[in-house]
Amino acid sequence: MKVSIDQNSCIGSALCLGFAPDVFDIDETNKAYLLRTDLDDVRRSIEEAAEMCPMNAIVIETDA
């Protein structure tokens, strides 16, 4: 699983932090970013964060 954040879409609502605080954080420009790249153990939390993102800025790519 590969996760990225569309910085142009992110509005810094920080909802992602509520679902996966050990994965996401907000930077000084009020945009979300990833704290880590090993994400398999928090897959469901990331999926929930992506579902709740008001701007659909969290992009999840799964292995085929």
Beta strands, then each sheet from edge to edge (+ up, - down):
strand 1: 2-5
strand 2: 24-26
strand 3: 32-34
strand 4: 58-61
sheet 1: 1+ 4-
sheet 2: 2+ 3-
end
